[in-house]
Amino acid sequence: CVSLFFFNGRLTREGGSRWRAAWRARCEDPAAPVAGASCCGGAGDDRREARVCGRPSERMRFDTALARCSAIGLDVCAEQTAIADCGYDRVHVWTPSPCEISVEIDADGEVSSHWSTRTKQNKIAVQWFGGAPPLAQGACPSGCNATANGDACVCSAVVDTLKVFASTPTRQEVADHLRIGALPPTIKCTRDCAGAVRVYSASGTFDENTVFECDGRFYKNVASRVSVGGEGIVYSFRNPPAFLDRDAPAARQALQEVESLLDHLFRHPNTPVFIARRLAQRFGTSNPSASYLRDIASAFRTGGFAGTVYSGAYGDLGATAAAILLHPEKLSQTPRDGALREPLLKVIHLMRSMGYKDDE
């Protein structure tokens, strides 16, 4: 259920009479259900053709199309078929032909995809491993070509899916390195079942199918990287997620993107400290000390304070409130205790208490 922005593509074509029009062909993600299954095999009098679907105009992944064709002894078609089943005349069907999507990189290390004219215009800030390629004016790394105005490079891209961990990671390592979620496993926990990070592995080893459970969330033991460049130095960056369907974007997908952004901000490493400072200034002291903020942020992260466990979950406001109000710095009577009202607010509140009203 995770879609990625860059992929090693497969060519699709409209299944009807427009098959031969080159502009009707598209490079699609084989892991996305965006095209149908058109099957064929043999030659001459022995040639067989079929379209396999569970419902009219059904779209499926490339592997599903391959399996359905294989089940009836055929292959995914590389050419147009004469039949018109499944309503695929105006729906794209998979072909066995691979395709490539180029990546455009600017001088700031931001990238865009050449999948369409729209994606060319959308620059994305990505996480480079080892730094972005240095781009001099008109000079590009091996395997890349400069754009017409010379301010960016267009490179061939290869997407690799890599195993991340060969042993059980810590909670912090999961947060730092795992970005692809997983559905809840159908098997029982196989390792470290009482730890902060649980392991689910059908093979009993740490491979790409291993799933980790951390704080009630499930993550696949994989990372997707996009590599650019030719001979010599190869540069790579984290493959960013894609929330909106490229062919048929829906309101639900936009909502999921917003929810994912909010979740990212909620779990950002700076969020506990930010929340701690703001709440401490409102309910504690105007100038909280570093140790005071550290203890409040720790309560927000762990869900506990001073030996008392509240929910034990990240983002527990009960534990956070306890840390603010029951912290020794809050309870101690010192000259620096309390809050200082901002000068402007102090004047406004004084004027309101004396019955001040605007002329309007």
Summary of the structure (lengths in Angstrom):
residues: 360
radius of gyration: 28.2
end to end distance: 57.3
largest distance: 100.2
contacts: 997
relative contact order: 0.09
helix: 28%
strand: 25%
